């Protein structure tokens, strides 16, 4: 029997990637991480320099926003959102992009404990689905959050996905960075930062960056570089 021409061969359906969920020990670890963050935050002195006024003056930006923070500053970012946004506007909620990997399952559970909606995906796994889900939550009025250099780096290199998300949703990008005077720094690709008790946390919030919704694909690199330069100019290690 003759084989059908290549153009007539049935295509296999695209493989559906199911995000890995945290098992019982991962859920226990997530609860411990949540507890440690909550306890640490009570000892930390927070100081904020808010150029956007979205943290210090809720009336300045009542619309939902797209927050960008480096991957190595994830440790305190959820507490910052709770303290500076949700305390003033309890109805505000957030959806955050998390890797579909096993480690992402642990982080997703931590997000849920902070009442943040995790969206599983990255540039390498489940990216298009995650982008659609983030867009859906944006339509529901949720703030969005991404780590533009995650989940694999390079460190302090903004990936193009954040520009695409800003285009699709029309949300202004709010760059956020904080600096710890007393911290432990991991030897991982992102040099993850963990504050010691009683550290001082200086928060820098940059001016909103509004990406044009009709931006041509040829100009995405210009805006990606603009966001990266803005974040890097605020960053001190």
C-alpha positions as CSV (number, residue, x, y, z in Angstrom):
1,X,0.0,0.0,0.0
2,X,1.3,3.4,-0.9
3,X,1.9,5.9,1.8
4,X,-0.2,9.1,1.5
5,X,1.7,12.3,0.5
6,X,3.2,14.3,3.4
7,X,0.6,17.0,2.9
8,X,-2.2,14.4,3.5
9,X,-0.7,12.8,6.6
10,X,-2.8,13.5,9.7
11,X,-1.1,15.9,12.0
12,X,-0.8,14.9,15.7
13,X,-2.6,17.2,18.0
14,X,-0.4,19.5,20.0
15,X,0.7,18.1,23.3
16,X,-1.2,19.7,26.2
17,X,1.2,20.6,29.0
18,X,-0.3,20.2,32.5
19,X,1.3,22.4,35.1
20,X,2.9,20.3,37.9
21,X,1.2,20.7,41.2
22,X,2.8,20.7,44.7
23,X,2.4,17.4,46.5
24,X,1.7,17.2,50.3
25,X,5.3,18.0,51.2
26,X,5.4,20.8,48.8
27,X,2.2,22.3,50.2
28,X,3.7,22.0,53.7
29,X,6.9,23.8,52.5
30,X,4.7,26.5,51.0
31,X,2.9,27.0,54.3
32,X,6.3,27.3,56.1
33,X,7.5,29.8,53.5
34,X,4.4,31.9,53.8
35,X,4.8,31.8,57.6
36,X,8.4,32.9,57.4
37,X,7.7,35.8,55.1
38,X,4.8,37.0,57.3
39,X,7.1,36.8,60.4
40,X,10.0,38.5,58.7
41,X,7.8,41.3,57.4
42,X,6.9,42.3,61.0
43,X,10.6,43.0,61.7
44,X,11.5,44.8,58.5
45,X,11.5,48.6,58.2
46,X,10.0,49.5,54.8
47,X,10.7,52.8,53.1
48,X,9.3,53.7,49.7
49,X,10.1,56.1,46.9
50,X,7.1,55.9,44.6
51,X,7.5,57.8,41.3
52,X,4.2,56.3,40.0
53,X,2.2,57.1,43.1
54,X,0.3,53.8,42.6
55,X,1.5,52.5,46.0
56,X,1.2,55.8,48.0
57,X,-1.8,57.4,46.3
58,X,-4.4,54.9,45.2
59,X,-6.5,57.6,43.4
60,X,-3.6,58.3,41.1
61,X,-4.0,55.0,39.3
62,X,-7.4,53.4,40.1
63,X,-7.1,51.2,37.0
64,X,-5.5,47.8,37.2
65,X,-1.8,47.7,36.6
66,X,1.0,45.4,35.3
67,X,3.8,45.1,38.0
68,X,7.3,44.0,37.0
69,X,9.9,42.9,39.6
70,X,13.1,41.0,39.2
71,X,13.0,37.2,39.9
72,X,15.5,37.6,42.8
73,X,13.2,40.0,44.6
74,X,10.2,37.6,44.8
75,X,10.7,37.1,48.5
76,X,8.9,40.3,49.7
77,X,6.9,41.3,46.7
78,X,3.6,39.7,47.8
79,X,3.9,41.5,51.2
80,X,4.6,44.8,49.4
81,X,1.4,44.4,47.4
82,X,-0.6,43.5,50.5
83,X,0.8,46.4,52.6
84,X,0.8,49.2,50.0
85,X,-2.1,48.3,47.7
86,X,-4.6,46.0,49.4
87,X,-4.6,47.8,52.7
88,X,-5.8,50.9,50.9
89,X,-8.0,49.1,48.4
90,X,-9.1,45.8,49.9
91,X,-11.1,44.9,46.8
92,X,-7.9,44.8,44.6
93,X,-6.7,41.3,43.5
94,X,-3.8,40.2,41.5
95,X,-2.8,37.4,39.1
96,X,0.8,36.5,38.8
97,X,2.7,34.4,36.2
98,X,4.5,31.3,37.6
99,X,6.5,28.6,35.9
100,X,4.7,25.3,35.0
101,X,7.5,23.3,36.6
102,X,7.6,21.5,39.9
103,X,9.3,24.5,41.6
104,X,6.5,26.6,40.1
105,X,3.9,24.4,41.8
106,X,5.5,25.3,45.2
107,X,5.5,29.0,44.4
108,X,1.9,28.8,43.1
109,X,0.8,27.5,46.4
110,X,2.6,30.3,48.2
111,X,0.8,32.8,46.0
112,X,-2.6,31.2,46.8
113,X,-1.8,31.6,50.5
114,X,-1.3,35.3,49.8
115,X,-4.7,35.4,48.0
116,X,-3.0,35.9,44.6
117,X,-4.2,33.9,41.6
118,X,-1.3,31.9,40.0
119,X,-1.1,31.6,36.2
120,X,1.2,28.7,35.2
121,X,3.5,29.2,32.2
122,X,6.7,30.6,30.9
123,X,8.5,31.4,27.6
124,X,9.6,27.7,27.4
125,X,6.5,25.9,28.7
126,X,2.8,26.7,28.3
127,X,3.6,30.2,27.2
128,X,0.6,31.0,24.8
129,X,-1.9,29.4,27.2
130,X,-0.5,31.5,30.1
131,X,-0.7,34.7,28.1
132,X,-4.4,34.0,27.3
133,X,-5.1,33.3,30.9
134,X,-3.4,36.5,32.0
135,X,-5.4,38.5,29.5
136,X,-8.6,36.9,30.8
137,X,-7.8,37.9,34.3
138,X,-7.0,41.4,33.1
139,X,-10.5,41.7,31.6
140,X,-11.8,40.7,35.0
141,X,-10.1,43.7,36.5
142,X,-7.2,42.0,38.3
143,X,-3.8,43.6,38.6
144,X,-1.0,41.5,36.9
145,X,2.5,40.7,38.0
146,X,5.4,39.1,36.2
147,X,9.1,38.5,36.8
148,X,10.5,39.6,33.4
149,X,13.8,37.7,33.7
150,X,12.3,34.5,35.0
151,X,12.1,31.6,35.3
152,X,15.6,30.8,33.9
153,X,17.2,34.1,33.2
154,X,19.6,35.5,32.4
155,X,19.5,37.6,35.5
156,X,18.3,41.2,34.9
157,X,17.4,40.5,31.3
158,X,13.8,41.4,30.4
159,X,12.1,38.8,28.1
160,X,9.8,40.0,25.3
161,X,6.7,38.4,26.9
162,X,6.0,41.3,29.2
163,X,5.8,43.6,26.2
164,X,3.3,41.3,24.5
165,X,1.2,41.2,27.7
166,X,1.2,45.0,28.0
167,X,0.1,45.2,24.4
168,X,-2.7,42.7,24.7
169,X,-4.1,44.1,28.0
170,X,-3.4,47.8,27.6
171,X,-2.0,47.9,31.1
172,X,0.8,50.3,32.0
173,X,4.0,48.5,33.2
174,X,5.0,49.5,36.7
175,X,8.7,48.7,37.4
176,X,9.3,47.7,41.1
177,X,12.6,47.1,42.8
178,X,13.7,46.9,46.4
179,X,17.0,47.0,48.2
180,X,18.0,45.3,51.4
181,X,20.7,46.5,53.6
182,X,21.0,43.1,55.3
183,X,20.4,40.0,53.3
184,X,21.5,36.5,52.4
185,X,22.1,36.0,48.6
186,X,21.9,32.6,47.0
187,X,24.4,31.2,44.5
188,X,21.6,30.6,42.0
189,X,21.3,32.0,38.5
190,X,19.3,35.0,39.8
191,X,21.3,35.5,43.1
192,X,18.0,35.2,45.0
193,X,17.8,37.6,47.9
194,X,16.4,36.7,51.4
195,X,16.2,39.4,54.0
196,X,17.6,38.9,57.5
197,X,15.4,39.9,60.4
198,X,15.3,43.7,61.2
199,X,16.7,44.6,57.7
200,X,15.7,47.8,56.1
201,X,13.9,47.5,52.8
202,X,14.1,50.5,50.4
203,X,11.4,50.2,47.7
204,X,11.7,51.9,44.4
205,X,8.6,52.2,42.2
206,X,9.2,53.6,38.7
207,X,7.0,55.7,36.5
208,X,4.5,53.8,34.4
209,X,5.6,52.6,31.0
210,X,2.7,52.5,28.5
211,X,3.3,50.2,25.5
212,X,1.3,51.2,22.4
213,X,-1.3,48.5,21.7
214,X,-0.7,48.9,17.9
215,X,3.1,48.5,18.3
216,X,4.6,46.8,15.2
217,X,6.5,43.6,15.9
218,X,9.7,45.3,14.5
219,X,9.6,47.8,17.4
220,X,9.1,45.3,20.3
221,X,12.8,45.1,20.9
222,X,13.0,48.9,21.4
223,X,10.4,48.8,24.1
224,X,11.8,45.6,25.7
225,X,15.2,47.4,26.0
226,X,13.4,50.5,27.4
227,X,11.8,48.4,30.2
228,X,15.1,46.6,30.9
229,X,17.0,49.9,31.1
230,X,14.4,51.4,33.4
231,X,14.6,48.4,35.8
232,X,18.4,48.2,35.7
233,X,18.7,52.0,36.4
234,X,16.7,51.4,39.6
235,X,18.6,48.3,40.7
236,X,21.4,48.2,43.2
237,X,22.9,44.9,44.6
